[in-house]
Amino acid sequence: YNNRLQAYCKQNLEMNVTVQNVLQILEAADKTQALDMKRHCLHIIVHQFTKVSKLPTLRSLSQQLLLDIIDSLASHISDKQCAELGAD
């Protein structure tokens, strides 16, 4: 039952991540070492970065989380450029 409950909680939380709460959830996921949730938050941040970048909470993140966001953005840009080159 514990595994099913954990899976349900994870799925429920993932469905309720918004631009407004993604940074708080990212911090919580990082502190609890919930790597799947952290990856999910980083994915949302990358794809909604123009909105997330305007949140005041962004400036209060730890240096390590800011570096994680930068790494995710760089990977996304690199993947996108590779896909565009492959389409030529």
mmCIF file as gemmi writes it, N, C-alpha and C atoms, coordinates in Angstrom:
data_model
loop_
_atom_site.group_PDB
_atom_site.id
_atom_site.type_symbol
_atom_site.label_atom_id
_atom_site.label_alt_id
_atom_site.label_comp_id
_atom_site.label_asym_id
_atom_site.label_entity_id
_atom_site.label_seq_id
_atom_site.pdbx_PDB_ins_code
_atom_site.Cartn_x
_atom_site.Cartn_y
_atom_site.Cartn_z
_atom_site.occupancy
_atom_site.B_iso_or_equiv
_atom_site.pdbx_formal_charge
_atom_site.auth_seq_id
_atom_site.auth_asym_id
_atom_site.pdbx_PDB_model_num
ATOM 1 N N . TYR Axp A 1 ? 0.818 -1.204 0 1 0 ? 1 A 1
ATOM 2 C CA . TYR Axp A 1 ? 0 0 0 1 0 ? 1 A 1
ATOM 3 C C . TYR Axp A 1 ? 0.857 1.261 0 1 0 ? 1 A 1
ATOM 4 N N . ASN Axp A 2 ? 2.004 1.191 0.663 1 0 ? 2 A 1
ATOM 5 C CA . ASN Axp A 2 ? 2.858 2.364 0.772 1 0 ? 2 A 1
ATOM 6 C C . ASN Axp A 2 ? 3.338 2.828 -0.604 1 0 ? 2 A 1
ATOM 7 N N . ASN Axp A 3 ? 3.75 1.889 -1.465 1 0 ? 3 A 1
ATOM 8 C CA . ASN Axp A 3 ? 4.216 2.251 -2.807 1 0 ? 3 A 1
ATOM 9 C C . ASN Axp A 3 ? 3.089 2.865 -3.633 1 0 ? 3 A 1
ATOM 10 N N . ARG Axp A 4 ? 1.891 2.312 -3.508 1 0 ? 4 A 1
ATOM 11 C CA . ARG Axp A 4 ? 0.749 2.854 -4.251 1 0 ? 4 A 1
ATOM 12 C C . ARG Axp A 4 ? 0.397 4.245 -3.756 1 0 ? 4 A 1
ATOM 13 N N . LEU Axp A 5 ? 0.484 4.451 -2.445 1 0 ? 5 A 1
ATOM 14 C CA . LEU Axp A 5 ? 0.198 5.761 -1.884 1 0 ? 5 A 1
ATOM 15 C C . LEU Axp A 5 ? 1.235 6.779 -2.353 1 0 ? 5 A 1
ATOM 16 N N . GLN Axp A 6 ? 2.512 6.371 -2.348 1 0 ? 6 A 1
ATOM 17 C CA . GLN Axp A 6 ? 3.565 7.275 -2.824 1 0 ? 6 A 1
ATOM 18 C C . GLN Axp A 6 ? 3.348 7.633 -4.298 1 0 ? 6 A 1
ATOM 19 N N . ALA Axp A 7 ? 3.014 6.65 -5.105 1 0 ? 7 A 1
ATOM 20 C CA . ALA Axp A 7 ? 2.786 6.895 -6.533 1 0 ? 7 A 1
ATOM 21 C C . ALA Axp A 7 ? 1.602 7.834 -6.739 1 0 ? 7 A 1
ATOM 22 N N . TYR Axp A 8 ? 0.542 7.628 -5.962 1 0 ? 8 A 1
ATOM 23 C CA . TYR Axp A 8 ? -0.63 8.504 -6.062 1 0 ? 8 A 1
ATOM 24 C C . TYR Axp A 8 ? -0.271 9.931 -5.662 1 0 ? 8 A 1
ATOM 25 N N . CYS Axp A 9 ? 0.46 10.098 -4.576 1 0 ? 9 A 1
ATOM 26 C CA . CYS Axp A 9 ? 0.848 11.426 -4.097 1 0 ? 9 A 1
ATOM 27 C C . CYS Axp A 9 ? 1.735 12.131 -5.126 1 0 ? 9 A 1
ATOM 28 N N . LYS Axp A 10 ? 2.67 11.389 -5.697 1 0 ? 10 A 1
ATOM 29 C CA . LYS Axp A 10 ? 3.574 11.966 -6.709 1 0 ? 10 A 1
ATOM 30 C C . LYS Axp A 10 ? 2.779 12.412 -7.92 1 0 ? 10 A 1
ATOM 31 N N . GLN Axp A 11 ? 1.896 11.558 -8.39 1 0 ? 11 A 1
ATOM 32 C CA . GLN Axp A 11 ? 1.091 11.901 -9.568 1 0 ? 11 A 1
ATOM 33 C C . GLN Axp A 11 ? 0.205 13.114 -9.276 1 0 ? 11 A 1
ATOM 34 N N . ASN Axp A 12 ? -0.396 13.141 -8.104 1 0 ? 12 A 1
ATOM 35 C CA . ASN Axp A 12 ? -1.269 14.253 -7.729 1 0 ? 12 A 1
ATOM 36 C C . ASN Axp A 12 ? -0.475 15.557 -7.652 1 0 ? 12 A 1
ATOM 37 N N . LEU Axp A 13 ? 0.694 15.506 -7.054 1 0 ? 13 A 1
ATOM 38 C CA . LEU Axp A 13 ? 1.525 16.7 -6.941 1 0 ? 13 A 1
ATOM 39 C C . LEU Axp A 13 ? 1.979 17.174 -8.318 1 0 ? 13 A 1
ATOM 40 N N . GLU Axp A 14 ? 2.397 16.262 -9.183 1 0 ? 14 A 1
ATOM 41 C CA . GLU Axp A 14 ? 2.837 16.636 -10.532 1 0 ? 14 A 1
ATOM 42 C C . GLU Axp A 14 ? 1.724 17.337 -11.299 1 0 ? 14 A 1
ATOM 43 N N . MET Axp A 15 ? 0.499 16.875 -11.123 1 0 ? 15 A 1
ATOM 44 C CA . MET Axp A 15 ? -0.636 17.474 -11.833 1 0 ? 15 A 1
ATOM 45 C C . MET Axp A 15 ? -0.962 18.869 -11.307 1 0 ? 15 A 1
ATOM 46 N N . ASN Axp A 16 ? -0.53 19.176 -10.099 1 0 ? 16 A 1
ATOM 47 C CA . ASN Axp A 16 ? -0.873 20.456 -9.487 1 0 ? 16 A 1
ATOM 48 C C . ASN Axp A 16 ? 0.283 21.452 -9.461 1 0 ? 16 A 1
ATOM 49 N N . VAL Axp A 17 ? 1.362 21.146 -10.155 1 0 ? 17 A 1
ATOM 50 C CA . VAL Axp A 17 ? 2.468 22.092 -10.254 1 0 ? 17 A 1
ATOM 51 C C . VAL Axp A 17 ? 2.065 23.163 -11.257 1 0 ? 17 A 1
ATOM 52 N N . THR Axp A 18 ? 2.187 24.418 -10.821 1 0 ? 18 A 1
ATOM 53 C CA . THR Axp A 18 ? 1.869 25.553 -11.688 1 0 ? 18 A 1
ATOM 54 C C . THR Axp A 18 ? 3.083 26.462 -11.781 1 0 ? 18 A 1
ATOM 55 N N . VAL Axp A 19 ? 3.023 27.414 -12.672 1 0 ? 19 A 1
ATOM 56 C CA . VAL Axp A 19 ? 4.1 28.391 -12.782 1 0 ? 19 A 1
ATOM 57 C C . VAL Axp A 19 ? 4.26 29.12 -11.445 1 0 ? 19 A 1
ATOM 58 N N . GLN Axp A 20 ? 3.143 29.379 -10.778 1 0 ? 20 A 1
ATOM 59 C CA . GLN Axp A 20 ? 3.182 30.13 -9.53 1 0 ? 20 A 1
ATOM 60 C C . GLN Axp A 20 ? 3.822 29.359 -8.377 1 0 ? 20 A 1
ATOM 61 N N . ASN Axp A 21 ? 3.723 28.023 -8.376 1 0 ? 21 A 1
ATOM 62 C CA . ASN Axp A 21 ? 4.262 27.259 -7.237 1 0 ? 21 A 1
ATOM 63 C C . ASN Axp A 21 ? 5.452 26.371 -7.591 1 0 ? 21 A 1
ATOM 64 N N . VAL Axp A 22 ? 5.903 26.404 -8.835 1 0 ? 22 A 1
ATOM 65 C CA . VAL Axp A 22 ? 6.941 25.485 -9.283 1 0 ? 22 A 1
ATOM 66 C C . VAL Axp A 22 ? 8.266 25.677 -8.537 1 0 ? 22 A 1
ATOM 67 N N . LEU Axp A 23 ? 8.604 26.902 -8.197 1 0 ? 23 A 1
ATOM 68 C CA . LEU Axp A 23 ? 9.881 27.139 -7.514 1 0 ? 23 A 1
ATOM 69 C C . LEU Axp A 23 ? 9.851 26.617 -6.079 1 0 ? 23 A 1
ATOM 70 N N . GLN Axp A 24 ? 8.715 26.762 -5.408 1 0 ? 24 A 1
ATOM 71 C CA . GLN Axp A 24 ? 8.585 26.232 -4.055 1 0 ? 24 A 1
ATOM 72 C C . GLN Axp A 24 ? 8.637 24.705 -4.067 1 0 ? 24 A 1
ATOM 73 N N . ILE Axp A 25 ? 7.998 24.113 -5.051 1 0 ? 25 A 1
ATOM 74 C CA . ILE Axp A 25 ? 8.008 22.651 -5.154 1 0 ? 25 A 1
ATOM 75 C C . ILE Axp A 25 ? 9.406 22.164 -5.531 1 0 ? 25 A 1
ATOM 76 N N . LEU Axp A 26 ? 10.1 22.906 -6.386 1 0 ? 26 A 1
ATOM 77 C CA . LEU Axp A 26 ? 11.481 22.568 -6.733 1 0 ? 26 A 1
ATOM 78 C C . LEU Axp A 26 ? 12.35 22.549 -5.478 1 0 ? 26 A 1
ATOM 79 N N . GLU Axp A 27 ? 12.224 23.566 -4.649 1 0 ? 27 A 1
ATOM 80 C CA . GLU Axp A 27 ? 13.004 23.624 -3.409 1 0 ? 27 A 1
ATOM 81 C C . GLU Axp A 27 ? 12.689 22.443 -2.506 1 0 ? 27 A 1
ATOM 82 N N . ALA Axp A 28 ? 11.413 22.133 -2.35 1 0 ? 28 A 1
ATOM 83 C CA . ALA Axp A 28 ? 11.007 21.016 -1.498 1 0 ? 28 A 1
ATOM 84 C C . ALA Axp A 28 ? 11.517 19.694 -2.062 1 0 ? 28 A 1
ATOM 85 N N . ALA Axp A 29 ? 11.426 19.531 -3.372 1 0 ? 29 A 1
ATOM 86 C CA . ALA Axp A 29 ? 11.902 18.303 -4.004 1 0 ? 29 A 1
ATOM 87 C C . ALA Axp A 29 ? 13.407 18.154 -3.818 1 0 ? 29 A 1
ATOM 88 N N . ASP Axp A 30 ? 14.131 19.252 -3.912 1 0 ? 30 A 1
ATOM 89 C CA . ASP Axp A 30 ? 15.571 19.222 -3.727 1 0 ? 30 A 1
ATOM 90 C C . ASP Axp A 30 ? 15.915 18.837 -2.282 1 0 ? 30 A 1
ATOM 91 N N . LYS Axp A 31 ? 15.235 19.441 -1.331 1 0 ? 31 A 1
ATOM 92 C CA . LYS Axp A 31 ? 15.508 19.165 0.09 1 0 ? 31 A 1
ATOM 93 C C . LYS Axp A 31 ? 15.187 17.725 0.472 1 0 ? 31 A 1
ATOM 94 N N . THR Axp A 32 ? 14.146 17.159 -0.134 1 0 ? 32 A 1
ATOM 95 C CA . THR Axp A 32 ? 13.74 15.788 0.201 1 0 ? 32 A 1
ATOM 96 C C . THR Axp A 32 ? 14.342 14.754 -0.738 1 0 ? 32 A 1
ATOM 97 N N . GLN Axp A 33 ? 15.15 15.218 -1.675 1 0 ? 33 A 1
ATOM 98 C CA . GLN Axp A 33 ? 15.803 14.355 -2.659 1 0 ? 33 A 1
ATOM 99 C C . GLN Axp A 33 ? 14.794 13.568 -3.501 1 0 ? 33 A 1
ATOM 100 N N . ALA Axp A 34 ? 13.675 14.22 -3.818 1 0 ? 34 A 1
ATOM 101 C CA . ALA Axp A 34 ? 12.663 13.629 -4.698 1 0 ? 34 A 1
ATOM 102 C C . ALA Axp A 34 ? 13.072 13.976 -6.138 1 0 ? 34 A 1
ATOM 103 N N . LEU Axp A 35 ? 13.958 13.156 -6.692 1 0 ? 35 A 1
ATOM 104 C CA . LEU Axp A 35 ? 14.586 13.476 -7.977 1 0 ? 35 A 1
ATOM 105 C C . LEU Axp A 35 ? 13.603 13.526 -9.139 1 0 ? 35 A 1
ATOM 106 N N . ASP Axp A 36 ? 12.607 12.648 -9.162 1 0 ? 36 A 1
ATOM 107 C CA . ASP Axp A 36 ? 11.61 12.682 -10.237 1 0 ? 36 A 1
ATOM 108 C C . ASP Axp A 36 ? 10.84 14.001 -10.207 1 0 ? 36 A 1
ATOM 109 N N . MET Axp A 37 ? 10.466 14.422 -9.006 1 0 ? 37 A 1
ATOM 110 C CA . MET Axp A 37 ? 9.72 15.678 -8.875 1 0 ? 37 A 1
ATOM 111 C C . MET Axp A 37 ? 10.611 16.868 -9.244 1 0 ? 37 A 1
ATOM 112 N N . LYS Axp A 38 ? 11.876 16.806 -8.862 1 0 ? 38 A 1
ATOM 113 C CA . LYS Axp A 38 ? 12.803 17.884 -9.206 1 0 ? 38 A 1
ATOM 114 C C . LYS Axp A 38 ? 12.931 17.991 -10.727 1 0 ? 38 A 1
ATOM 115 N N . ARG Axp A 39 ? 13.086 16.851 -11.41 1 0 ? 39 A 1
ATOM 116 C CA . ARG Axp A 39 ? 13.168 16.851 -12.877 1 0 ? 39 A 1
ATOM 117 C C . ARG Axp A 39 ? 11.887 17.417 -13.501 1 0 ? 39 A 1
ATOM 118 N N . HIS Axp A 40 ? 10.755 17.049 -12.929 1 0 ? 40 A 1
ATOM 119 C CA . HIS Axp A 40 ? 9.468 17.542 -13.434 1 0 ? 40 A 1
ATOM 120 C C . HIS Axp A 40 ? 9.396 19.061 -13.293 1 0 ? 40 A 1
ATOM 121 N N . CYS Axp A 41 ? 9.812 19.569 -12.159 1 0 ? 41 A 1
ATOM 122 C CA . CYS Axp A 41 ? 9.808 21.023 -11.934 1 0 ? 41 A 1
ATOM 123 C C . CYS Axp A 41 ? 10.762 21.723 -12.889 1 0 ? 41 A 1
ATOM 124 N N . LEU Axp A 42 ? 11.945 21.179 -13.069 1 0 ? 42 A 1
ATOM 125 C CA . LEU Axp A 42 ? 12.906 21.78 -13.992 1 0 ? 42 A 1
ATOM 126 C C . LEU Axp A 42 ? 12.362 21.806 -15.415 1 0 ? 42 A 1
ATOM 127 N N . HIS Axp A 43 ? 11.651 20.76 -15.79 1 0 ? 43 A 1
ATOM 128 C CA . HIS Axp A 43 ? 11.025 20.699 -17.112 1 0 ? 43 A 1
ATOM 129 C C . HIS Axp A 43 ? 10.019 21.845 -17.275 1 0 ? 43 A 1
ATOM 130 N N . ILE Axp A 44 ? 9.197 22.041 -16.27 1 0 ? 44 A 1
ATOM 131 C CA . ILE Axp A 44 ? 8.203 23.119 -16.324 1 0 ? 44 A 1
ATOM 132 C C . ILE Axp A 44 ? 8.897 24.477 -16.359 1 0 ? 44 A 1
ATOM 133 N N . ILE Axp A 45 ? 9.919 24.644 -15.534 1 0 ? 45 A 1
ATOM 134 C CA . ILE Axp A 45 ? 10.652 25.917 -15.497 1 0 ? 45 A 1
ATOM 135 C C . ILE Axp A 45 ? 11.242 26.237 -16.86 1 0 ? 45 A 1
ATOM 136 N N . VAL Axp A 46 ? 11.852 25.262 -17.491 1 0 ? 46 A 1
ATOM 137 C CA . VAL Axp A 46 ? 12.468 25.466 -18.809 1 0 ? 46 A 1
ATOM 138 C C . VAL Axp A 46 ? 11.414 25.867 -19.837 1 0 ? 46 A 1
ATOM 139 N N . HIS Axp A 47 ? 10.284 25.168 -19.835 1 0 ? 47 A 1
ATOM 140 C CA . HIS Axp A 47 ? 9.268 25.425 -20.852 1 0 ? 47 A 1
ATOM 141 C C . HIS Axp A 47 ? 8.425 26.666 -20.564 1 0 ? 47 A 1
ATOM 142 N N . GLN Axp A 48 ? 8.46 27.155 -19.352 1 0 ? 48 A 1
ATOM 143 C CA . GLN Axp A 48 ? 7.7 28.353 -18.985 1 0 ? 48 A 1
ATOM 144 C C . GLN Axp A 48 ? 8.632 29.442 -18.454 1 0 ? 48 A 1
ATOM 145 N N . PHE Axp A 49 ? 9.871 29.444 -18.914 1 0 ? 49 A 1
ATOM 146 C CA . PHE Axp A 49 ? 10.873 30.296 -18.289 1 0 ? 49 A 1
ATOM 147 C C . PHE Axp A 49 ? 10.547 31.783 -18.356 1 0 ? 49 A 1
ATOM 148 N N . THR Axp A 50 ? 9.936 32.246 -19.425 1 0 ? 50 A 1
ATOM 149 C CA . THR Axp A 50 ? 9.622 33.671 -19.493 1 0 ? 50 A 1
ATOM 150 C C . THR Axp A 50 ? 8.685 34.084 -18.362 1 0 ? 50 A 1
ATOM 151 N N . LYS Axp A 51 ? 7.796 33.207 -17.96 1 0 ? 51 A 1
ATOM 152 C CA . LYS Axp A 51 ? 6.891 33.505 -16.834 1 0 ? 51 A 1
ATOM 153 C C . LYS Axp A 51 ? 7.593 33.284 -15.498 1 0 ? 51 A 1
ATOM 154 N N . VAL Axp A 52 ? 8.322 32.177 -15.379 1 0 ? 52 A 1
ATOM 155 C CA . VAL Axp A 52 ? 9.001 31.844 -14.12 1 0 ? 52 A 1
ATOM 156 C C . VAL Axp A 52 ? 10.053 32.897 -13.788 1 0 ? 52 A 1
ATOM 157 N N . SER Axp A 53 ? 10.719 33.42 -14.799 1 0 ? 53 A 1
ATOM 158 C CA . SER Axp A 53 ? 11.799 34.386 -14.568 1 0 ? 53 A 1
ATOM 159 C C . SER Axp A 53 ? 11.303 35.675 -13.918 1 0 ? 53 A 1
ATOM 160 N N . LYS Axp A 54 ? 10.013 35.937 -14.001 1 0 ? 54 A 1
ATOM 161 C CA . LYS Axp A 54 ? 9.44 37.151 -13.411 1 0 ? 54 A 1
ATOM 162 C C . LYS Axp A 54 ? 9.02 36.965 -11.954 1 0 ? 54 A 1
ATOM 163 N N . LEU Axp A 55 ? 9.099 35.734 -11.451 1 0 ? 55 A 1
ATOM 164 C CA . LEU Axp A 55 ? 8.681 35.476 -10.077 1 0 ? 55 A 1
ATOM 165 C C . LEU Axp A 55 ? 9.755 35.952 -9.103 1 0 ? 55 A 1
ATOM 166 N N . PRO Axp A 56 ? 9.371 36.692 -8.066 1 0 ? 56 A 1
ATOM 167 C CA . PRO Axp A 56 ? 10.366 37.161 -7.093 1 0 ? 56 A 1
ATOM 168 C C . PRO Axp A 56 ? 11.057 36.01 -6.357 1 0 ? 56 A 1
ATOM 169 N N . THR Axp A 57 ? 10.391 34.886 -6.254 1 0 ? 57 A 1
ATOM 170 C CA . THR Axp A 57 ? 10.957 33.721 -5.561 1 0 ? 57 A 1
ATOM 171 C C . THR Axp A 57 ? 12.235 33.222 -6.228 1 0 ? 57 A 1
ATOM 172 N N . LEU Axp A 58 ? 12.355 33.445 -7.528 1 0 ? 58 A 1
ATOM 173 C CA . LEU Axp A 58 ? 13.53 32.976 -8.266 1 0 ? 58 A 1
ATOM 174 C C . LEU Axp A 58 ? 14.819 33.532 -7.662 1 0 ? 58 A 1
ATOM 175 N N . ARG Axp A 59 ? 14.779 34.775 -7.237 1 0 ? 59 A 1
ATOM 176 C CA . ARG Axp A 59 ? 15.97 35.432 -6.709 1 0 ? 59 A 1
ATOM 177 C C . ARG Axp A 59 ? 16.375 34.938 -5.323 1 0 ? 59 A 1
ATOM 178 N N . SER Axp A 60 ? 15.502 34.205 -4.677 1 0 ? 60 A 1
ATOM 179 C CA . SER Axp A 60 ? 15.831 33.699 -3.34 1 0 ? 60 A 1
ATOM 180 C C . SER Axp A 60 ? 16.266 32.227 -3.35 1 0 ? 60 A 1
ATOM 181 N N . LEU Axp A 61 ? 16.33 31.623 -4.531 1 0 ? 61 A 1
ATOM 182 C CA . LEU Axp A 61 ? 16.769 30.229 -4.617 1 0 ? 61 A 1
ATOM 183 C C . LEU Axp A 61 ? 18.25 30.116 -4.283 1 0 ? 61 A 1
ATOM 184 N N . SER Axp A 62 ? 18.625 28.938 -3.846 1 0 ? 62 A 1
ATOM 185 C CA . SER Axp A 62 ? 20.044 28.695 -3.57 1 0 ? 62 A 1
ATOM 186 C C . SER Axp A 62 ? 20.838 28.751 -4.869 1 0 ? 62 A 1
ATOM 187 N N . GLN Axp A 63 ? 22.124 28.984 -4.724 1 0 ? 63 A 1
ATOM 188 C CA . GLN Axp A 63 ? 23.002 29.03 -5.888 1 0 ? 63 A 1
ATOM 189 C C . GLN Axp A 63 ? 22.948 27.704 -6.646 1 0 ? 63 A 1
ATOM 190 N N . GLN Axp A 64 ? 22.91 26.593 -5.931 1 0 ? 64 A 1
ATOM 191 C CA . GLN Axp A 64 ? 22.895 25.285 -6.589 1 0 ? 64 A 1
ATOM 192 C C . GLN Axp A 64 ? 21.627 25.088 -7.418 1 0 ? 64 A 1
ATOM 193 N N . LEU Axp A 65 ? 20.472 25.505 -6.889 1 0 ? 65 A 1
ATOM 194 C CA . LEU Axp A 65 ? 19.239 25.365 -7.666 1 0 ? 65 A 1
ATOM 195 C C . LEU Axp A 65 ? 19.251 26.285 -8.888 1 0 ? 65 A 1
ATOM 196 N N . LEU Axp A 66 ? 19.798 27.477 -8.735 1 0 ? 66 A 1
ATOM 197 C CA . LEU Axp A 66 ? 19.919 28.366 -9.899 1 0 ? 66 A 1
ATOM 198 C C . LEU Axp A 66 ? 20.818 27.743 -10.964 1 0 ? 66 A 1
ATOM 199 N N . LEU Axp A 67 ? 21.899 27.1 -10.528 1 0 ? 67 A 1
ATOM 200 C CA . LEU Axp A 67 ? 22.775 26.405 -11.487 1 0 ? 67 A 1
ATOM 201 C C . LEU Axp A 67 ? 22.052 25.233 -12.142 1 0 ? 67 A 1
ATOM 202 N N . ASP Axp A 68 ? 21.231 24.523 -11.38 1 0 ? 68 A 1
ATOM 203 C CA . ASP Axp A 68 ? 20.437 23.421 -11.958 1 0 ? 68 A 1
ATOM 204 C C . ASP Axp A 68 ? 19.497 23.95 -13.039 1 0 ? 68 A 1
ATOM 205 N N . ILE Axp A 69 ? 18.891 25.101 -12.782 1 0 ? 69 A 1
ATOM 206 C CA . ILE Axp A 69 ? 17.991 25.705 -13.77 1 0 ? 69 A 1
ATOM 207 C C . ILE Axp A 69 ? 18.78 26.113 -15.016 1 0 ? 69 A 1
ATOM 208 N N . ILE Axp A 70 ? 19.933 26.728 -14.827 1 0 ? 70 A 1
ATOM 209 C CA . ILE Axp A 70 ? 20.767 27.131 -15.966 1 0 ? 70 A 1
ATOM 210 C C . ILE Axp A 70 ? 21.192 25.906 -16.774 1 0 ? 70 A 1
ATOM 211 N N . ASP Axp A 71 ? 21.594 24.836 -16.095 1 0 ? 71 A 1
ATOM 212 C CA . ASP Axp A 71 ? 21.972 23.599 -16.796 1 0 ? 71 A 1
ATOM 213 C C . ASP Axp A 71 ? 20.806 23.049 -17.607 1 0 ? 71 A 1
ATOM 214 N N . SER Axp A 72 ? 19.621 23.071 -17.015 1 0 ? 72 A 1
ATOM 215 C CA . SER Axp A 72 ? 18.435 22.562 -17.713 1 0 ? 72 A 1
ATOM 216 C C . SER Axp A 72 ? 18.1 23.422 -18.922 1 0 ? 72 A 1
ATOM 217 N N . LEU Axp A 73 ? 18.216 24.73 -18.769 1 0 ? 73 A 1
ATOM 218 C CA . LEU Axp A 73 ? 17.974 25.63 -19.899 1 0 ? 73 A 1
ATOM 219 C C . LEU Axp A 73 ? 18.982 25.384 -21.014 1 0 ? 73 A 1
ATOM 220 N N . ALA Axp A 74 ? 20.247 25.235 -20.647 1 0 ? 74 A 1
ATOM 221 C CA . ALA Axp A 74 ? 21.294 24.986 -21.651 1 0 ? 74 A 1
ATOM 222 C C . ALA Axp A 74 ? 21.044 23.673 -22.387 1 0 ? 74 A 1
ATOM 223 N N . SER Axp A 75 ? 20.658 22.636 -21.666 1 0 ? 75 A 1
ATOM 224 C CA . SER Axp A 75 ? 20.364 21.34 -22.298 1 0 ? 75 A 1
ATOM 225 C C . SER Axp A 75 ? 19.182 21.466 -23.245 1 0 ? 75 A 1
ATOM 226 N N . HIS Axp A 76 ? 18.173 22.189 -22.815 1 0 ? 76 A 1
ATOM 227 C CA . HIS Axp A 76 ? 16.98 22.372 -23.649 1 0 ? 76 A 1
ATOM 228 C C . HIS Axp A 76 ? 17.331 23.117 -24.936 1 0 ? 76 A 1
ATOM 229 N N . ILE Axp A 77 ? 18.111 24.172 -24.803 1 0 ? 77 A 1
ATOM 230 C CA . ILE Axp A 77 ? 18.515 24.947 -25.98 1 0 ? 77 A 1
ATOM 231 C C . ILE Axp A 77 ? 19.364 24.088 -26.917 1 0 ? 77 A 1
ATOM 232 N N . SER Axp A 78 ? 20.286 23.336 -26.339 1 0 ? 78 A 1
ATOM 233 C CA . SER Axp A 78 ? 21.151 22.476 -27.131 1 0 ? 78 A 1
ATOM 234 C C . SER Axp A 78 ? 20.335 21.407 -27.853 1 0 ? 78 A 1
ATOM 235 N N . ASP Axp A 79 ? 19.39 20.772 -27.148 1 0 ? 79 A 1
ATOM 236 C CA . ASP Axp A 79 ? 18.536 19.745 -27.76 1 0 ? 79 A 1
ATOM 237 C C . ASP Axp A 79 ? 17.703 20.34 -28.885 1 0 ? 79 A 1
ATOM 238 N N . LYS Axp A 80 ? 17.206 21.553 -28.663 1 0 ? 80 A 1
ATOM 239 C CA . LYS Axp A 80 ? 16.383 22.218 -29.671 1 0 ? 80 A 1
ATOM 240 C C . LYS Axp A 80 ? 17.209 22.542 -30.914 1 0 ? 80 A 1
ATOM 241 N N . GLN Axp A 81 ? 18.436 23.028 -30.711 1 0 ? 81 A 1
ATOM 242 C CA . GLN Axp A 81 ? 19.316 23.35 -31.84 1 0 ? 81 A 1
ATOM 243 C C . GLN Axp A 81 ? 19.669 22.092 -32.617 1 0 ? 81 A 1
ATOM 244 N N . CYS Axp A 82 ? 19.926 21 -31.914 1 0 ? 82 A 1
ATOM 245 C CA . CYS Axp A 82 ? 20.242 19.737 -32.598 1 0 ? 82 A 1
ATOM 246 C C . CYS Axp A 82 ? 19.056 19.273 -33.434 1 0 ? 82 A 1
ATOM 247 N N . ALA Axp A 83 ? 17.868 19.408 -32.889 1 0 ? 83 A 1
ATOM 248 C CA . ALA Axp A 83 ? 16.667 19 -33.628 1 0 ? 83 A 1
ATOM 249 C C . ALA Axp A 83 ? 16.479 19.86 -34.876 1 0 ? 83 A 1
ATOM 250 N N . GLU Axp A 84 ? 16.749 21.168 -34.733 1 0 ? 84 A 1
ATOM 251 C CA . GLU Axp A 84 ? 16.62 22.059 -35.892 1 0 ? 84 A 1
ATOM 252 C C . GLU Axp A 84 ? 17.671 21.743 -36.951 1 0 ? 84 A 1
ATOM 253 N N . LEU Axp A 85 ? 18.88 21.412 -36.534 1 0 ? 85 A 1
ATOM 254 C CA . LEU Axp A 85 ? 19.922 21.053 -37.502 1 0 ? 85 A 1
ATOM 255 C C . LEU Axp A 85 ? 19.554 19.765 -38.225 1 0 ? 85 A 1
ATOM 256 N N . GLY Axp A 86 ? 18.981 18.822 -37.509 1 0 ? 86 A 1
ATOM 257 C CA . GLY Axp A 86 ? 18.581 17.555 -38.107 1 0 ? 86 A 1
ATOM 258 C C . GLY Axp A 86 ? 17.451 17.704 -39.097 1 0 ? 86 A 1
ATOM 259 N N . ALA Axp A 87 ? 16.658 18.775 -38.971 1 0 ? 87 A 1
ATOM 260 C CA . ALA Axp A 87 ? 15.529 19 -39.869 1 0 ? 87 A 1
ATOM 261 C C . ALA Axp A 87 ? 15.973 19.591 -41.198 1 0 ? 87 A 1
ATOM 262 N N . ASP Axp A 88 ? 17.213 20.067 -41.259 1 0 ? 88 A 1
ATOM 263 C CA . ASP Axp A 88 ? 17.699 20.7 -42.507 1 0 ? 88 A 1
ATOM 264 C C . ASP Axp A 88 ? 17.947 19.7 -43.593 1 0 ? 88 A 1
